[in-house]
Amino acid sequence: MIDFGVVSIEWGTLLFQLMTFLILLGLPVGLIIYLFARSNRKKKTMVELERRIEQLEQEVKQNKKKESQ
């Protein structure tokens, strides 16, 4: 127990308040980090898909040129 004269705080209460504070602070921060990471992963996937589409379009153009000759 911590004694401040008139006010005293028990360790159990203090630890409970500290854990509650850390959880309430950590949840939004964790959520923001999760959303940021998910957004970056989706962005990388989109770039990769666009690159693949460009490659396929080039292959189709090359095949059409070969067929026309």
DSSP file (Angstrom, degrees, kcal/mol; ACC not computed):
  #  RESIDUE AA STRUCTURE BP1 BP2  ACC     N-H-->O    O-->H-N    N-H-->O    O-->H-N    TCO  KAPPA ALPHA  PHI   PSI    X-CA   Y-CA   Z-CA
    1    1 A M              0   0    0      0, 0.0     2,-0.5     0, 0.0     9,-0.2   0.000 360.0 360.0 360.0 139.5    0.0    0.0    0.0
    2    2 A I  E     -A    9   0A   0      7,-3.3     7,-2.5     2,-0.0     2,-0.6  -0.898 360.0-155.1-100.7 128.4    1.2    3.5   -0.8
    3    3 A D  E     +A    8   0A   0     -2,-0.5     5,-0.2     5,-0.2     3,-0.1  -0.912  22.4 173.1-112.5 120.2    0.3    6.0    1.9
    4    4 A F  E >   -A    7   0A   0      3,-3.0     2,-1.1    -2,-0.6     3,-0.7  -0.157  59.2-100.0-110.7  36.5    0.0    9.7    1.2
    5    5 A G  T 3  S+     0   0    0      1,-0.3    -1,-0.1     0, 0.0     0, 0.0  -0.723 110.7  15.5  84.8-101.3   -1.3   10.7    4.6
    6    6 A V  T 3  S+     0   0    0     -2,-1.1     2,-0.5    -3,-0.1    -1,-0.3   0.860 128.2  56.0 -74.9 -35.8   -5.0   11.0    4.1
    7    7 A V  E <   -A    4   0A   0     -3,-0.7    -3,-3.0     2,-0.0     2,-0.4  -0.839  64.6-179.3-103.8 131.3   -5.1    9.1    0.8
    8    8 A S  E     -A    3   0A   0     -2,-0.5     2,-0.5    -5,-0.2    -5,-0.2  -0.987  11.3-156.2-129.0 143.3   -3.8    5.6    0.5
    9    9 A I  E     -A    2   0A   0     -7,-2.5    -7,-3.3    -2,-0.4     2,-0.2  -0.967  13.8-137.1-119.5 128.4   -3.7    3.5   -2.6
   10   10 A E     >  -     0   0    0     -2,-0.5     4,-2.4    -9,-0.2     5,-0.2  -0.557  20.1-122.9 -81.2 150.4   -3.5   -0.3   -2.5
   11   11 A W  H  > S+     0   0    0      1,-0.2     4,-3.1     2,-0.2     5,-0.2   0.874 110.8  55.9 -61.9 -37.8   -1.1   -2.0   -4.9
   12   12 A G  H  > S+     0   0    0      2,-0.2     4,-2.3     1,-0.2    -1,-0.2   0.922 110.3  44.5 -60.6 -44.8   -3.9   -4.1   -6.4
   13   13 A T  H  > S+     0   0    0      2,-0.2     4,-2.5     1,-0.2    -1,-0.2   0.912 114.3  49.8 -65.4 -42.9   -5.9   -1.0   -7.2
   14   14 A L  H  X S+     0   0    0     -4,-2.4     4,-2.4     2,-0.2    -2,-0.2   0.921 112.3  46.7 -63.2 -44.7   -2.9    0.8   -8.6
   15   15 A L  H  X S+     0   0    0     -4,-3.1     4,-2.8     2,-0.2     5,-0.2   0.899 111.8  51.6 -64.9 -40.0   -1.9   -2.2  -10.8
   16   16 A F  H  X S+     0   0    0     -4,-2.3     4,-2.4    -5,-0.2    -2,-0.2   0.926 112.0  46.3 -61.8 -44.7   -5.5   -2.5  -12.0
   17   17 A Q  H  X S+     0   0    0     -4,-2.5     4,-2.5     2,-0.2    -2,-0.2   0.897 113.3  49.7 -64.7 -40.2   -5.6    1.1  -13.0
   18   18 A L  H  X S+     0   0    0     -4,-2.4     4,-2.5     2,-0.2    -2,-0.2   0.929 112.4  46.4 -64.9 -45.8   -2.2    0.9  -14.7
   19   19 A M  H  X S+     0   0    0     -4,-2.8     4,-2.5     2,-0.2     5,-0.2   0.907 112.9  50.2 -64.1 -41.8   -3.1   -2.1  -16.7
   20   20 A T  H  X S+     0   0    0     -4,-2.4     4,-2.6    -5,-0.2     5,-0.2   0.926 111.6  48.7 -61.4 -44.6   -6.5   -0.6  -17.7
   21   21 A F  H  X S+     0   0    0     -4,-2.5     4,-1.9     1,-0.2    -2,-0.2   0.924 112.4  47.6 -61.5 -45.2   -4.7    2.6  -18.8
   22   22 A L  H  X S+     0   0    0     -4,-2.5     4,-2.8     2,-0.2    -1,-0.2   0.889 113.0  48.4 -65.8 -39.0   -2.1    0.7  -20.8
   23   23 A I  H  X S+     0   0    0     -4,-2.5     4,-2.5     2,-0.2    -2,-0.2   0.939 112.6  47.7 -65.8 -45.9   -4.7   -1.5  -22.5
   24   24 A L  H  < S+     0   0    0     -4,-2.6    -1,-0.2     1,-0.2    -2,-0.2   0.813 117.5  43.2 -66.5 -28.6   -6.9    1.6  -23.4
   25   25 A L  H  X S+     0   0    0     -4,-1.9     4,-1.1    -5,-0.2    -1,-0.2   0.858 115.5  48.6 -80.0 -37.8   -3.8    3.3  -24.7
   26   26 A G  H  X S+     0   0    0     -4,-2.8     4,-3.1    -5,-0.2     5,-0.2   0.819  99.7  64.8 -75.4 -32.4   -2.5    0.3  -26.5
   27   27 A L  H  X S+     0   0    0     -4,-2.5     4,-2.5     2,-0.2     5,-0.2   0.945 105.7  41.4 -60.8 -51.3   -5.6   -0.7  -28.3
   28   28 A P  H  > S+     0   0    0      0, 0.0     4,-2.4     0, 0.0    -1,-0.2   0.910 116.9  49.5 -63.7 -38.7   -6.0    2.4  -30.6
   29   29 A V  H  X S+     0   0    0     -4,-1.1     4,-2.3     2,-0.2    -2,-0.2   0.929 112.8  47.1 -64.6 -44.0   -2.2    2.4  -31.3
   30   30 A G  H  X S+     0   0    0     -4,-3.1     4,-2.5     1,-0.2    -1,-0.2   0.888 111.6  51.3 -63.2 -39.7   -2.3   -1.3  -32.2
   31   31 A L  H  X S+     0   0    0     -4,-2.5     4,-2.7    -5,-0.2     5,-0.2   0.909 109.7  49.4 -64.5 -42.4   -5.3   -0.8  -34.4
   32   32 A I  H  X S+     0   0    0     -4,-2.4     4,-2.4     2,-0.2    -2,-0.2   0.924 112.3  47.7 -63.1 -44.5   -3.7    2.1  -36.2
   33   33 A I  H  X S+     0   0    0     -4,-2.3     4,-2.4     2,-0.2    -2,-0.2   0.913 112.5  49.9 -62.9 -42.2   -0.5    0.0  -36.8
   34   34 A Y  H  X S+     0   0    0     -4,-2.5     4,-2.5     2,-0.2    -2,-0.2   0.932 112.3  46.5 -62.0 -46.7   -2.6   -3.0  -38.0
   35   35 A L  H  X S+     0   0    0     -4,-2.7     4,-2.3     1,-0.2    -1,-0.2   0.885 112.4  50.9 -65.1 -38.0   -4.6   -0.8  -40.4
   36   36 A F  H  X S+     0   0    0     -4,-2.4     4,-2.2    -5,-0.2    -1,-0.2   0.923 112.0  46.4 -64.4 -44.4   -1.4    0.8  -41.7
   37   37 A A  H  X S+     0   0    0     -4,-2.4     4,-2.2     2,-0.2    -2,-0.2   0.901 112.9  49.5 -65.4 -40.9    0.3   -2.5  -42.3
   38   38 A R  H  X S+     0   0    0     -4,-2.5     4,-2.3     2,-0.2    -1,-0.2   0.898 110.1  51.3 -65.1 -40.0   -2.8   -3.9  -44.0
   39   39 A S  H  X S+     0   0    0     -4,-2.3     4,-2.2     1,-0.2    -2,-0.2   0.918 110.7  48.0 -63.0 -43.8   -3.1   -0.9  -46.3
   40   40 A N  H  X S+     0   0    0     -4,-2.2     4,-2.4     1,-0.2    -1,-0.2   0.890 110.4  52.0 -64.4 -38.9    0.6   -1.2  -47.3
   41   41 A R  H  X S+     0   0    0     -4,-2.2     4,-2.0     2,-0.2    -1,-0.2   0.910 111.0  47.0 -64.5 -41.9    0.1   -4.9  -48.0
   42   42 A K  H  X S+     0   0    0     -4,-2.3     4,-2.4     2,-0.2    -1,-0.2   0.888 110.8  52.9 -65.8 -38.4   -2.9   -4.2  -50.2
   43   43 A K  H  X S+     0   0    0     -4,-2.2     4,-2.2     1,-0.2    -2,-0.2   0.919 109.4  48.1 -63.4 -43.5   -1.0   -1.5  -52.0
   44   44 A K  H  X S+     0   0    0     -4,-2.4     4,-2.2     1,-0.2    -1,-0.2   0.888 110.8  51.9 -64.1 -39.0    1.9   -3.8  -52.8
   45   45 A T  H  X S+     0   0    0     -4,-2.0     4,-2.4     2,-0.2    -2,-0.2   0.906 108.9  50.1 -64.1 -41.6   -0.5   -6.5  -54.0
   46   46 A M  H  X S+     0   0    0     -4,-2.4     4,-2.5     2,-0.2    -2,-0.2   0.905 110.0  50.1 -64.5 -41.5   -2.2   -4.0  -56.4
   47   47 A V  H  X S+     0   0    0     -4,-2.2     4,-2.1     2,-0.2    -1,-0.2   0.915 111.4  49.2 -62.8 -42.6    1.2   -2.9  -57.8
   48   48 A E  H  X S+     0   0    0     -4,-2.2     4,-2.2     2,-0.2    -2,-0.2   0.908 111.5  48.7 -63.6 -42.6    2.2   -6.5  -58.4
   49   49 A L  H  X S+     0   0    0     -4,-2.4     4,-2.4     2,-0.2    -2,-0.2   0.901 110.2  51.1 -65.2 -40.5   -1.1   -7.2  -60.1
   50   50 A E  H  X S+     0   0    0     -4,-2.5     4,-2.3     1,-0.2    -1,-0.2   0.898 109.6  51.1 -62.8 -39.6   -0.8   -4.1  -62.3
   51   51 A R  H  X S+     0   0    0     -4,-2.1     4,-2.0     2,-0.2    -2,-0.2   0.913 110.3  48.8 -63.7 -42.5    2.7   -5.3  -63.3
   52   52 A R  H  X S+     0   0    0     -4,-2.2     4,-2.4     2,-0.2    -2,-0.2   0.894 109.6  52.2 -64.4 -39.9    1.4   -8.7  -64.2
   53   53 A I  H  X S+     0   0    0     -4,-2.4     4,-2.6     1,-0.2    -2,-0.2   0.918 108.3  51.1 -63.0 -43.0   -1.4   -7.3  -66.3
   54   54 A E  H  X S+     0   0    0     -4,-2.3     4,-2.2     1,-0.2    -1,-0.2   0.908 109.9  50.1 -60.8 -41.6    1.1   -5.1  -68.2
   55   55 A Q  H  X S+     0   0    0     -4,-2.0     4,-2.2     1,-0.2    -1,-0.2   0.918 111.3  48.3 -63.2 -43.2    3.3   -8.2  -68.9
   56   56 A L  H  X S+     0   0    0     -4,-2.4     4,-2.3     1,-0.2    -2,-0.2   0.897 109.9  52.0 -65.1 -39.8    0.2  -10.1  -70.2
   57   57 A E  H  X S+     0   0    0     -4,-2.6     4,-2.2     1,-0.2    -1,-0.2   0.898 109.6  49.9 -63.4 -39.6   -0.9   -7.2  -72.4
   58   58 A Q  H  X S+     0   0    0     -4,-2.2     4,-2.3     2,-0.2    -1,-0.2   0.899 109.8  50.9 -65.5 -39.7    2.6   -7.1  -73.9
   59   59 A E  H  X S+     0   0    0     -4,-2.2     4,-2.3     2,-0.2    -2,-0.2   0.900 109.5  50.4 -63.8 -40.1    2.6  -10.8  -74.5
   60   60 A V  H  X S+     0   0    0     -4,-2.3     4,-2.1     2,-0.2    -2,-0.2   0.914 110.5  49.4 -64.5 -42.6   -0.8  -10.6  -76.3
   61   61 A K  H  X S+     0   0    0     -4,-2.2     4,-2.0     1,-0.2    -2,-0.2   0.908 111.3  49.4 -62.8 -41.7    0.5   -7.7  -78.5
   62   62 A Q  H  X S+     0   0    0     -4,-2.3     4,-2.0     1,-0.2    -1,-0.2   0.895 110.3  50.5 -65.2 -39.4    3.6   -9.8  -79.4
   63   63 A N  H  X S+     0   0    0     -4,-2.3     4,-2.1     2,-0.2    -1,-0.2   0.874 109.3  51.2 -66.1 -37.1    1.4  -12.8  -80.2
   64   64 A K  H  X S+     0   0    0     -4,-2.1     4,-2.1     2,-0.2    -1,-0.2   0.892 109.1  50.8 -67.2 -39.0   -0.8  -10.7  -82.5
   65   65 A K  H  X S+     0   0    0     -4,-2.0     4,-1.1     1,-0.2    -2,-0.2   0.911 111.0  48.6 -64.1 -41.5    2.2   -9.3  -84.3
   66   66 A K  H  < S+     0   0    0     -4,-2.0     3,-0.2     1,-0.2    -2,-0.2   0.886 111.8  49.4 -66.0 -38.8    3.5  -12.8  -84.9
   67   67 A E  H  < S+     0   0    0     -4,-2.1    -1,-0.2     1,-0.2    -2,-0.2   0.863 108.3  52.9 -69.2 -35.8    0.1  -14.1  -86.2
   68   68 A S  H  <        0   0    0     -4,-2.1    -1,-0.2     1,-0.3    -2,-0.2   0.735 360.0 360.0 -74.0 -20.6   -0.3  -11.2  -88.6
   69   69 A Q     <        0   0    0     -4,-1.1    -1,-0.3    -3,-0.2    -2,-0.2   0.467 360.0 360.0 -85.2 360.0    3.1  -11.8  -90.2
